[in-house]
Amino acid sequence: MNFRILTSGVSVLCLSTWCLNKNQSVEFLQSLNRNASLEADAAFHNPAGLAFLKANGLYLGGGSQIILEDRTIQESTDLLNAYGPSQYEGAIHSWVFPTIQAVYHKDDLSLFLHGGPLGGGGVGEFDQGLPKFDNMILGYATQIGSTVKAMVDTSYQRQLALGGLPGMHVTTGTVQSLQYHRDMSFTGDEMTLGGTMGACYRIVPTVSLSAAYRFSYARNAYQGSAKVSVLKVAYQGSQGLPLANVSGASVDSTLNAQARHVMDSLWRNVDVDVVSTGVAHGVVLGADFKPNEIWNIGVRFEWNSELELTNETSTLVAPDGLVPYLASFADGAKTNLTEPMVLAAGVSWKGVRDLTLESSWTYAFYENVDRGGLEALYHNSLFAGLGARYQVIPNLETSVGYAYDWAFKDNAAREETDFDLPTHYFSTGLGFQATPRLKLNAGAMYGLALDRHGISIASGAEQKMTSNTIDLGIGVEWSPGI
């Protein structure tokens, strides 16, 4: 069995990859399609569209969301079925997921600022640990058991050869089993914060262009432990060698004693406590085409520099034989989390009184990201959908939306901590114009992920992964009186 790793690959515990470069406002949460927005939330979704704001002055907006996601991993192998749970459940929650935007609009020019989490934004807890924890420990014990068996058999061979019986084996028929009880946990706390500032200008009455700079700061903290109360290798069924007066029971006893000694000498409970940080810089370019009061088309392109995280490790304890496999958690180790280039576009249509239809597409070039030689396991992704907004009464707007996220990972690349599952998203929302200047927004979203399979990097076995997400948000927008 391959017990290569404990948590290598536990470098991304994303709160659903749909957060990345998509969910950046409560207005998005309402309809899931804002890439052609002509309101203040366009500071992120359609920055060039800010040139078409209705009135001169300062626009301020923001909100916060509560995001709850549950995850399940199923891995059915002989070892996990016999000694560990075959199903592992975890929860990722973000009680505060804030976004803000500010725009100053004057005639054909708008200056804008947007801030919020670009990725992560939640704390993930797996109280049962992860399959790779159990695979690592069980594989470690199995290998020790096999090594002890070979050593004991070789020792007997040498003694028997001196007695005139060369080439004889006493461990024939030996059956090896394990005794295993543990207490595990894993927690990941991730956040990539982004700040975007820029300007847009209407170059002709129907076309505007925008340019912006983005600064990203990532901080990922991981704590994992594997406390083993019982870890033993047991042997029975050895045939011994009656010809040399060596009983099978005595061989079993020797094997058990040696295995217990080796295990007690080598095993140490695993404890990992790591914080990784890094910064990146980006450029966001945009264009908007508004031929009339019915149609609007927005486009934006994002380029991000390399985002390399560096570890500050306060604790890294494991048996010596496993330390090399925890190199990704060593102090000073680096991890590449560079975000892909993104091309996003959207269309809005207001051909019916009080009704607005919205459609958006966000295409991410994951195939162009350096994956250390594993680029073939990734493909470009697309997030696309359709939304609608309806003005029920002059100061009350309702909205609904749907979007589908085509995942960017093949099965072999899916990790226990970053599923990246294809997902259907459904949303609804309300917007209430409390005063001519103040608007209140609320939204709710449900994400239904499609079951997919991954490949365990610890055992090589197939894993079934499931996930569901609930998102609730509220926000406010302050704008010049219209």
N, C-alpha and C positions, 0 to 999 in steps of 0.2 A: 504493500500500500504506500502511496505517496502522501507523506504528511508534511509536505514542504514548508508549510507556512501557518502562522497563527493569524496575523491580521495584515499581511502585506496585501495591498489593495483596499484596505480600510483607510483610504485616503480621501474618499468622497462619500459623504452621507447626505446627499442632496435631499432637500425637502421638495421632492418631485422636480424633475428637470423643467417642467413647464414654467417655473418661476424665472428661469434664466431668460432675460431679455423679452419677457412677455407680460407677466403680471406686475405692472408698475403703477397702478392706480385703482381706486375703487370704481371709477368709470369703466375700466377694463373688466373688472369683476362682474359688472352689471350685464354686459353683452358679449364679452370675450373677443370683440372685433373693433379695435380703435385705431387702426393704422391709417385711417383717413379722417381722424378727429380734427375739428376746427375749434375746439374748446381748449381750456388751459392745460388739460392732461396731455395735449399734443406735445408738450415740452419733452416728453419721452417718445410717445408713439408716432408722432408725425410733426417733428419740429418745424418743418417748412410751412406747415399749415397755420402756424401762429401769426403769419403775416396777414391772415384774413380774419383776425378777431374783429368783433363787431364795434368795439368802442376803444378809444384811446384811454390809457391809464394802467394801473397796477392790478394784476390778477394774482391772487394767492390761493393755493389749494393744498389739500393733503388729507390723509386718512390713515387708518390702521386696520389690519385684518387679523383674524384668528384662523389659523390653518391647522387642521388635524388630519393626520394620515395614519392608517394602520397597514401593516405589512405582514405577510406570512411567507415563510420559506419551508418547503417540504423537500426532504432528501431521504430517500429510502435506500439504505445500504445494509448489508448484514451487520456491520459494526454498530451503526446508529440504531437500527431496529433492536439490537440485542442490549445495548448499553446506554443509549441516549435517546432523547426524544427525536422522532422523525419529522416533527413539525415545530418550527420556531416562530414565535410571534413577537412583533415589536411595534412600537408606536412612535411617531414623530409628531411633535407639537410645537407650534409657534404661537404664543399668546399675544405677541406684539410683532407686527410686520408693517412698519411705517413707510409711507411714501409722501414726498412733498414736491410741490412745483411752484415756481414764481415766474411771472412774465411781466415785462413792461412793454406795452405796445404804444407806438406813436406813428400814425399814418402807415407808411409802407414798411417800417422797421419794427422788429421785436427782439428784445433781449430776454434770454430765458435761463432758468436754472432748474435742475431736477435732482432729487436724491432719493435713494432707497436701496434695499437689498437686491443685488443682481443675481444672487444664487444663494442656496442654503437658507438661512434664516430660521432654523428650528433646532430643537434638541431631540435627538433620537435615542430611545432607550430600548434595549433588548435584554430583558431581565433573565432570559434563558441563555444569554450569550448568542453565539452564532454557530452554524454547523462547522465552520472551519476550526473553532475552538475544540470541539469534541473530536473532530477528525485528527487534529494535530496531536492531542493527548493520547487518543486511542492508537494512533499510528506509532507514536513514540513508544508506548508500552509494548505494542506488538513487535516492534523491531528489537527492543531490549530482550523480549522473550525469545525471539529467534536467535539472537546473538548468544544469550546464555545457554540455550540448548546446544548450539554448535560448540561452544567452549567446553561444556560438561562432557559432551560426547567425545571430543578430541582428547580431553584429559583421561577418560576411561580407556580410549584406544592406546594411549601411550603406556598406561599401566598394564594393559592386557598384552601388548606387544613384548614388554619385558618379561612377561610370564609365558611367552611362547605362543600367544594367540594374536597374531597381527591381523589388522584389517577388520576387526570385529566392532560392531556397533551395539550400544546398549539402549539407545533412545528410540529404536524402531517401535512404531505404534503410539508414540507419545502424542497426546492431544493437548493443545494449548488453549486456555481460556483466560478471560480477564475478570477482575472484580473492580468496579468503578463507581464511585459516588463523588459528585462535585457540586460546587456552587459558583455559578458564572454570572457575569454581567458585562455589558458593553454600553457605553454612552458616548455619543458624538455631538458636539455643539459647534455648528458651522455658521459662518456668515461672510458673504462677500458684499461689501458696501460699495456703491458707486455714486459718484457725483458728476453730473454733466452740466456744462455751461456753454452757451453759444449765442448765436444771433441768426436771424433770418431776414430776408429782404424781398419785397415784391418787385421784381425787375420789370414786369409788364402787368397790366391789370389782371391777367389770368394765370400768371406763373410766378412762383417764389422759390428761392433757394435758401438753404441753411447749411451752417457748418458749426461744429461743436467739438469741445475737448472733454474727454471723460477720464476721471481718475478712479481706480478701483483698489480697494484694500481688502485683503482676505485674512481671516483668522479662523482656524480650525483647531478645536481642542478635542482630544480623545482620551478616554479612560476605560481601560479594560482589565478585567481580572479573571483568573481561573484558579479557584481555591479547591484543591482536591483533598477530600477526607479519606478516601480509599482508592488506591491504585495498585493493584497486585496482578501478577501473572501466576496462574495456577496450571499445574501439569498433572496428567493422569494417563494411564494406559501404557506406560513404558513396558516393553517386554523383558528388558534386562538381558542377561546372558546366563542361563542356568548352567551351561558348561563350565563357566568360571565362578559359579556360586554367587552371581550378582542378580539379586531379585529386582523385578520391575518396581516394587514398592520403594526399595532403597534408592533407585534411580530417580523416581518421582520426588522423593524427599530431598535428595541433593539438588535437583532442579529448582524446587520451590525455595529452598534456603538460599541458593545462589541468586535467584531472581529477586528475592526480597532484599538481599544485601545490596545488589546493584541499584535497585530502584530507590532504596532509602539513601544511598550515597549520592545519586545523581539528580533526583527530582527536587525542584524548587517551584513553588507556586508562581504562576505568571502574573506580573503586574506591570501595566503600561500606563504612563501619564505623559502626554505629549501635547504641546501647543505649536502650531505651525502658522507662520505669517508671511505675507508677501504683498507686493504692490504691482500694478500694471497701469499703462496709459493707453488711451484709445482716441480714435477720431470717428465722428459721426457726421455723415453728409446726408442731405435730404433735398427733395424737390416736391412741389405741390402744384397741381394743375386744377384750376377751378373755372371751367368755361362758362358756367351760369349758376343760378341759384339751386339747380336740381342736382347736378353732378359735382363730385369732388374726388380727385385721385391723389393719393399721397405715396411717396417712396422714401425709404431711408436705407443707408448702407453703414454698417458698423465694422470697424477694424480695431482689434485689440492687440497690444503688444504682449510679449510672453509674460505669463503670470507664474512665477516660480516661488513656491513656498519653502521656507527653511525651518527645520525643526529646532525647538528648544525643549529638550527632554529632561524632565525632572526625575522620572522613574522608568527603568527598563530592566526588569528582573525576569529571568527564565532559566531553565536548565541550560548548561553550557552547550549541549548538543543542538539547542533550538535558537540560540542567540544569533547565529549567522542568518537565520531565516527571518529575523526581525530587523533587518538592516534598514528598512524603510522608516523605522521608528527611532533610529539612532540619532543622537544629538548631532545637529548640523546637516543631517540628510536633507536632500532637496526633492521636491515633487512638482511636476509640471501640471498646472491646472489652466493652461491657456484657453480662453474662450474662442470659439470659432468666429470667422467672419460671418456676418448676417446681412441678408438682403430681405427687406420687408416692404410690403406694399398693401394698400387698401383702397377700397372704393366705397363711397357713400352716395345714396340716392334719395332725394326728397320729392319724388314725383306725385305723391299723394298728400293732401293736407294733413298735417299733424303726425305723419308717419315718416320715419327715417329707416332705411335699410342699410346695413353695414356689412362689409365682407373684408376679411384680412388674410394675408398670407405672410408667414415668417419662415424663411428658408435659411438654414444654418449649414455652413460648409465644414462639417466635421471631418470629412475625408482629408482636408488640408492641414489638420492639426497633427503635430508630431506626437506619435504614440510609441516611440521607442522601438520601431520595427513591427508594430502590431496594427498598422493602419488598415490592413485588409479586413479587420474584424469590425470596422466602423463604416457607416455610410451617412450621407447627408440627410438631414431631417427637415420635415415640413410641419408647421402648425398652421391650420387653416380652418375657417369657419364662416358662419353667417349669423348676424344679429339684427334685432329690430328694436326701435324705440318709438313709443307712441305717446303723444301729448293728450292725456285723458281730459284734463281741464287746464286752463292757462298756467296754473302753478304746480301741476303734478304730472310727472312723466314716468311711464313704466317701460321696462325693457326685458328682453329675453335674448338668449344667445346659445349657440352651439359651436363647438370646435373639436377638431380631432388632431391629436398629436402623433405623427408618425415617428416612432422611436429611432434613435441613431445607432444603437448597438445590435450586433448580431448575438446569437445565443452564447457563443464562446466568450464574448466580452462582458456579459452581464455579471455584476458582482453582487454579493450578498448585501452590500451596503449601498448600492446604486443600481436599482433594478432597470430604470429606463424602459418602462413598459408602454406600449401603444395604449392611448387612453382617450375615451370619449368624455368631453366636458359639457355640462349643462348649467346655465346660469339664469338668474333673474335679478331685477333690481328696481329701485324707486328713486326718483329725484324730485325733491320738494323745494320750490322757490319760495323760501320763507319771507324774504324781503326783496326789493329790486336788486340788492347787492349780495345777499346771502342765499346760497343754495346748499341744501343738505342732501347727501347721497347715501344710499345703502345698497348692498349687493350680497348675493349668496351664490355659491357655486358647488356643484358636486362632480367629482371625477371618478369615473368607472374605468379602471384599468383592465385590459384584456390579459388573461392568464398567459404567461409565456414561460419558457424554460431557459435556464442558465446552466453553466457547467462549473461545478465546484473546482476552485483552484487548489483545494487541499486534497480531495479524493479523486477528482476526475469524474464523479458521478453526476447524473443529470438532476437538476433542481427545478421544482415548480415554484413560481413566484407570483404572488397576487398582491394587489394594493388597491385602496380606496381613499378618496380625499374629500374632506368637507372644508369649505372656506366661507367665512362670514366677515363682512367689512362695512365700516361706516366712514364717512368723510364729509368735509365742508369745502366750499369754494366761495371766495370773496372776489367780486369783480366790480368794475365801474358800473354805476347805475345806467341802465339801458332804457 
